[in-house]
Amino acid sequence: MNFKQGLPIYAQIAARLTDEILSGKYPPGARIPSVREYSALLEVNINTTMKGYELLAREGVVENRRGMGYFVSDDAIGRLEKQRRKEFFEEDLPELLHRMQQIGISRDELIEHLKKSAGDM
């Protein structure tokens, strides 16, 4: 995994697992790889991976079943979608609107392109 500067590695690991959960790779109730397995896969320190798992556990996305490992919580998808939507509207969208303003893209032009893109879906 290529890690980005400016964001802690454990947070990037949590984000990757979040993406995998949202994509259906690990559905609700499914066991996710052990900390040791995921650390080996990503070639990172076990303690770093553990921090990522603990972050997801605090957020209610995964739960630790003693002696069995970590499992995706039953309401993980709803929690993650709610969180991602909030991030989109509070962070991504204002940045997009700012960039549009900088380069002179109107809302009408954006809507036109969105309609064309939706036709391709």
C-alpha positions as CSV (number, residue, x, y, z in Angstrom):
1,M,0.0,0.0,0.0
2,N,1.3,3.5,-0.9
3,F,0.8,5.7,2.1
4,K,0.1,9.5,1.8
5,Q,2.0,12.2,3.6
6,G,0.2,14.2,6.2
7,L,-2.2,11.5,7.4
8,P,-1.2,8.9,10.0
9,I,-0.7,5.5,8.6
10,Y,-3.1,3.9,11.1
11,A,-5.9,6.3,9.8
12,Q,-5.1,5.3,6.2
13,I,-5.3,1.6,7.2
14,A,-8.7,2.3,8.8
15,A,-9.8,4.1,5.6
16,R,-8.7,1.2,3.5
17,L,-10.7,-1.2,5.6
18,T,-13.7,1.2,5.4
19,D,-13.5,1.1,1.6
20,E,-13.3,-2.7,1.6
21,I,-16.4,-2.9,3.9
22,L,-18.3,-0.4,1.7
23,S,-17.4,-2.3,-1.4
24,G,-18.8,-5.5,0.0
25,K,-15.5,-7.4,0.5
26,Y,-16.3,-7.7,4.2
27,P,-20.1,-7.6,4.7
28,P,-21.8,-7.0,8.0
29,G,-21.1,-9.9,10.3
30,A,-18.0,-11.0,8.4
31,R,-14.6,-11.6,10.0
32,I,-11.9,-9.2,8.8
33,P,-8.3,-10.3,8.6
34,S,-6.4,-10.5,11.9
35,V,-4.2,-7.6,12.8
36,R,-1.2,-9.9,12.1
37,E,-2.5,-10.9,8.7
38,Y,-3.4,-7.3,7.6
39,S,0.0,-6.0,8.9
40,A,1.8,-8.6,6.8
41,L,-0.4,-7.8,3.7
42,L,0.4,-4.1,4.0
43,E,3.9,-4.6,5.3
44,V,3.5,-2.3,8.3
45,N,4.1,-2.7,12.0
46,I,1.5,-4.7,14.0
47,N,1.1,-1.8,16.4
48,T,0.2,0.6,13.6
49,T,-2.4,-1.8,12.2
50,M,-3.8,-2.3,15.7
51,K,-4.4,1.4,16.1
52,G,-6.4,1.4,12.9
53,Y,-8.5,-1.5,14.1
54,E,-9.0,0.2,17.5
55,L,-10.1,3.4,15.7
56,L,-12.7,1.4,13.7
57,A,-13.9,-0.3,16.9
58,R,-14.3,3.0,18.7
59,E,-16.4,4.2,15.8
60,G,-18.6,1.1,16.0
61,V,-17.6,-0.2,12.5
62,V,-16.0,-3.4,13.7
63,E,-16.2,-5.3,17.0
64,N,-13.6,-7.4,18.7
65,R,-14.9,-10.9,19.7
66,R,-12.4,-12.1,22.3
67,G,-10.5,-15.1,21.0
68,M,-12.2,-14.9,17.6
69,G,-11.0,-11.7,16.0
70,Y,-12.6,-8.6,14.6
71,F,-15.9,-8.7,12.8
72,V,-17.8,-6.1,10.8
73,S,-20.7,-4.7,12.9
74,D,-24.2,-5.2,11.8
75,D,-24.8,-1.5,11.3
76,A,-21.3,-0.7,9.8
77,I,-22.6,0.2,6.3
78,G,-25.1,2.7,7.6
79,R,-22.5,4.3,10.0
80,L,-19.9,4.5,7.2
81,E,-22.3,5.9,4.6
82,K,-23.5,8.5,7.1
83,Q,-19.9,9.5,8.0
84,R,-18.8,9.6,4.3
85,R,-21.8,11.7,3.3
86,K,-21.0,14.2,6.1
87,E,-17.4,14.4,5.0
88,F,-18.5,14.9,1.4
89,F,-20.9,17.8,2.2
90,E,-18.6,19.4,4.8
91,E,-15.2,18.9,3.1
92,D,-15.2,17.7,-0.5
93,L,-18.1,19.8,-1.8
94,P,-16.9,23.1,-0.5
95,E,-13.5,22.4,-2.0
96,L,-15.0,21.4,-5.3
97,L,-17.1,24.6,-5.4
98,H,-14.1,26.7,-4.6
99,R,-12.1,25.0,-7.4
100,M,-15.0,25.6,-9.8
101,Q,-15.0,29.3,-8.9
102,Q,-11.3,29.5,-9.4
103,I,-11.4,28.1,-13.0
104,G,-14.7,29.6,-14.0
105,I,-17.0,26.6,-14.1
106,S,-20.6,27.6,-13.5
107,R,-23.1,25.4,-11.6
108,D,-25.2,25.1,-14.9
109,E,-22.1,23.7,-16.6
110,L,-21.4,21.3,-13.8
111,I,-25.1,20.1,-13.9
112,E,-24.8,19.6,-17.7
113,H,-21.7,17.4,-17.2
114,L,-23.3,15.5,-14.4
115,K,-26.3,14.7,-16.5
116,K,-24.1,13.4,-19.3
117,S,-22.1,11.3,-16.9
118,A,-25.2,9.9,-15.4
119,G,-26.2,8.8,-18.9
120,D,-23.0,6.7,-19.0
121,M,-23.8,4.9,-15.8
